[in-house]
Amino acid sequence: MNITVHPHIAAILLTVAGVLGVSESAEARITAASAFAEAPKSVLPLLDNNTRLDMVDYFNSGMSTASTNNFGGKSRVTDLSDMRLRAEMTDASTYEFDLLPASSGDTLIAVISTVATPAPDSRLSVYSSDYSDNLTSAVFSRPTLDEWLTAQGKSDRSTVEAFVPFLLISYSYDPSTQLLTLTNNTRRFLTDDVYDMVSADLLTALTYRWDGKKFVKQ
């Protein structure tokens, strides 16, 4: 049986299909650059949106031009791909925006902020694609001191606690392998004599893999 569709109805159906297609396409087009440009001020307070767009344009044009941030310092994008953007915020701090494909079909945004004094120390936050939800606690648990101790360190914990007042840990994510690497920078702020006493007690790095739902320690 042949069914004839009224031209006006056919046009409406085509329009709806087109809108749905554009919506799905727009969601699929999220990039590290757009995540950087659209981050709310609470996530990236040093830069307004226009300055961020200028920074991306400068990088894509092969220019090393720095942009003035809200504190009067200089900021620039130093690395950019569809899945990852890295920017120098100040002389002593960087931000990294990484896209995390989620098993739910969404794309999450990982933001790694790193301060370089007295040694690099990072903070990781994970957001929904529109930044409406902070999902960090659901997808990542910052390792405790116990997780940084070697077998020897576990039996010598009191020595570590006595000579290491805190750990400074830098983070880096590789979208191609979906590995998050945490590097222990304790060596860089302890004296040689003190570090020699605890070097065998502490791990130098920890690795986590993104499995589509959370970061799993390897």
Sequence and secondary structure as in RCSB ss.txt:
>XXXX:A:sequence
MNITVHPHIAAILLTVAGVLGVSESAEARITAASAFAEAPKSVLPLLDNNTRLDMVDYFNSGMSTASTNNFGGKS
RVTDLSDMRLRAEMTDASTYEFDLLPASSGDTLIAVISTVATPAPDSRLSVYSSDYSDNLTSAVFSRPTLDEWLT
AQGKSDRSTVEAFVPFLLISYSYDPSTQLLTLTNNTRRFLTDDVYDMVSADLLTALTYRWDGKKFVKQ
>XXXX:A:secstr
      HHHHHHHHHHHHHHHHHHHHHHT  HHHHHHH  TTT TT  HHHHHHHHHHHHTT    EE TTS EE
EEEEE SSEEEEEEETTEEEEEEEEE TTS EEEEEEEEE SSS EEEEEEE TTS  B HHHH     HHHHB 
HHHHHTHHHHHHH     EEEEEETTTTEEEEEE GGGTS HHHHHHHGGGB SEEEEEE SSSEEE 
